[in-house]
Amino acid sequence: MKIRWVVVGLLCGVAAITTTWYWKNKMKEPTISLNCQSQGKFIFNERPDSPIFQGTYTLMFDNNGSGTISLAGMLTMGTSHYRVLRTAIMQYQTIDVENGLFNLSHTGDAIQDYDNAPKDVIDTYLLRGTDGKTKRVFRAMPLNDHAYLVGNAYSPVMVCSKVNG
């Protein structure tokens, strides 16, 4: 009888350790640490009045689930030209770390006085997507030790070169 209680106790102990290990590793969400820049010219449509952004994207994501996307450049719509100098504050959740998929939520903006671009155009075409409410799926795939392939369903894919490293 003593042997059976010992076996039952050992099995319960192994089950408890296995369950604890599983939930501890499941709750530990993989994260990224990304600090890179990309320069480009983004043409969103072929109509004469469609937005064209020419400038720099700077992506800074910490391994704690927060990050920023900074935009600096010029926005042209037809014959109108606007200065863009703003930082979007983001939160992210990992969808699939192996494929570099992350879910972004826009939580705020820091817009410089110098920036005179229409907020709705920047949000729609460069930051949030067409409805402004849907979380944006973001992809960051390492190409090598110095660059990432970055993009999503609403903006062009770009090579983002690491800053400071």
FIGUSE-453597 format. One line per 5 residues: number of its first residue (from 1); for each residue x, y, z of C-alpha. Coordinates in nm, 3 decimals. Example, Ala and Ser with C-alpha at 12.3 -4.5 7.8 and 13.67 -1.06 7.14 Angstrom:
! residues 2
1> 1.230/-0.450/0.780 ~ 1.367/-0.106/0.714
END
This chain:
! residues 165
1> 0.000/0.000/0.000 ~ 0.284/0.241/0.076 ~ 0.432/0.188/-0.270 ~ 0.107/0.291/-0.439 ~ 0.085/0.617/-0.244
6> 0.447/0.693/-0.329 ~ 0.378/0.630/-0.699 ~ 0.062/0.842/-0.687 ~ 0.253/1.119/-0.509 ~ 0.534/1.109/-0.766
11> 0.288/1.117/-1.056 ~ 0.105/1.416/-0.901 ~ 0.436/1.594/-0.849 ~ 0.545/1.534/-1.210 ~ 0.204/1.652/-1.335
16> 0.225/1.970/-1.123 ~ 0.578/2.049/-1.244 ~ 0.485/1.983/-1.608 ~ 0.172/2.200/-1.585 ~ 0.360/2.484/-1.416
21> 0.637/2.472/-1.678 ~ 0.384/2.468/-1.964 ~ 0.186/2.771/-1.839 ~ 0.499/2.964/-1.744 ~ 0.642/2.921/-2.097
26> 0.304/2.981/-2.264 ~ 0.255/3.310/-2.076 ~ 0.604/3.430/-2.167 ~ 0.529/3.597/-2.498 ~ 0.820/3.630/-2.742
31> 0.909/3.989/-2.818 ~ 1.127/4.194/-3.050 ~ 1.379/4.468/-3.000 ~ 1.396/4.674/-3.317 ~ 1.557/5.009/-3.392
36> 1.585/5.077/-3.764 ~ 1.527/5.336/-4.037 ~ 1.406/5.325/-4.394 ~ 1.388/5.596/-4.655 ~ 1.153/5.585/-4.946
41> 0.890/5.735/-5.169 ~ 0.546/5.583/-5.123 ~ 0.288/5.641/-5.398 ~ -0.051/5.511/-5.287 ~ -0.254/5.547/-5.604
46> -0.206/5.662/-5.961 ~ -0.465/5.942/-5.942 ~ -0.316/6.292/-5.970 ~ -0.443/6.394/-5.621 ~ -0.348/6.073/-5.439
51> -0.102/6.099/-5.148 ~ 0.270/6.061/-5.208 ~ 0.498/6.044/-4.904 ~ 0.871/6.091/-4.946 ~ 1.079/6.067/-4.632
56> 1.206/5.853/-4.348 ~ 1.033/5.589/-4.136 ~ 1.203/5.516/-3.804 ~ 1.084/5.210/-3.615 ~ 1.173/5.164/-3.249
61> 1.018/4.867/-3.069 ~ 1.125/4.761/-2.721 ~ 1.105/4.406/-2.591 ~ 0.836/4.514/-2.341 ~ 0.555/4.540/-2.600
66> 0.577/4.914/-2.671 ~ 0.720/5.107/-2.960 ~ 0.709/5.405/-3.191 ~ 0.690/5.475/-3.562 ~ 0.836/5.814/-3.653
71> 0.773/5.987/-3.985 ~ 0.979/6.274/-4.123 ~ 0.937/6.400/-4.478 ~ 0.702/6.558/-4.728 ~ 0.346/6.462/-4.821
76> 0.221/6.570/-5.163 ~ -0.142/6.553/-5.275 ~ -0.191/6.701/-5.620 ~ -0.044/7.053/-5.603 ~ -0.051/7.070/-5.221
81> 0.264/6.998/-5.019 ~ 0.276/6.926/-4.645 ~ 0.556/6.877/-4.392 ~ 0.537/6.555/-4.188 ~ 0.715/6.531/-3.854
86> 0.537/6.305/-3.607 ~ 0.573/5.998/-3.390 ~ 0.301/5.739/-3.344 ~ 0.306/5.554/-3.012 ~ 0.226/5.185/-3.043
91> 0.171/4.872/-2.838 ~ 0.231/4.533/-2.994 ~ 0.147/4.171/-2.930 ~ 0.327/3.880/-3.085 ~ 0.124/3.671/-3.329
96> 0.399/3.445/-3.464 ~ 0.759/3.521/-3.366 ~ 0.906/3.267/-3.611 ~ 0.745/3.446/-3.906 ~ 0.795/3.792/-3.756
101> 0.422/3.872/-3.723 ~ 0.307/4.127/-3.466 ~ -0.026/4.296/-3.397 ~ 0.007/4.676/-3.358 ~ -0.232/4.903/-3.169
106> -0.200/5.278/-3.212 ~ -0.220/5.445/-2.869 ~ -0.124/5.807/-2.934 ~ 0.064/6.067/-3.138 ~ 0.334/6.326/-3.082
111> 0.297/6.581/-3.363 ~ 0.553/6.860/-3.395 ~ 0.434/7.219/-3.458 ~ 0.623/7.214/-3.788 ~ 0.401/6.926/-3.912
116> 0.107/7.057/-4.118 ~ -0.005/6.732/-4.288 ~ -0.372/6.630/-4.260 ~ -0.399/6.385/-3.971 ~ -0.661/6.168/-4.142
121> -0.440/6.121/-4.451 ~ -0.135/6.025/-4.242 ~ -0.341/5.788/-4.028 ~ -0.512/5.623/-4.325 ~ -0.214/5.579/-4.554
126> 0.093/5.567/-4.330 ~ -0.002/5.456/-3.981 ~ -0.332/5.285/-3.910 ~ -0.505/5.160/-4.221 ~ -0.830/5.245/-4.389
131> -1.072/5.231/-4.095 ~ -0.844/5.349/-3.811 ~ -0.991/5.092/-3.570 ~ -0.857/4.759/-3.689 ~ -0.529/4.653/-3.538
136> -0.253/4.643/-3.794 ~ -0.058/4.324/-3.851 ~ 0.308/4.416/-3.881 ~ 0.584/4.193/-4.013 ~ 0.953/4.229/-3.922
141> 1.176/3.959/-4.068 ~ 1.552/3.974/-4.012 ~ 1.745/3.970/-4.341 ~ 2.086/3.963/-4.175 ~ 2.256/4.114/-3.869
146> 2.203/4.470/-3.997 ~ 1.863/4.483/-4.170 ~ 1.499/4.379/-4.147 ~ 1.231/4.334/-4.409 ~ 0.936/4.531/-4.269
151> 0.582/4.576/-4.395 ~ 0.212/4.514/-4.357 ~ -0.103/4.483/-4.564 ~ -0.150/4.861/-4.591 ~ 0.196/4.986/-4.677
156> 0.486/4.884/-4.897 ~ 0.743/4.633/-4.781 ~ 1.074/4.804/-4.709 ~ 1.423/4.722/-4.594 ~ 1.486/4.879/-4.256
161> 1.853/4.922/-4.163 ~ 1.953/4.895/-3.797 ~ 2.038/5.218/-3.619 ~ 2.344/5.215/-3.385 ~ 2.460/4.865/-3.451
END
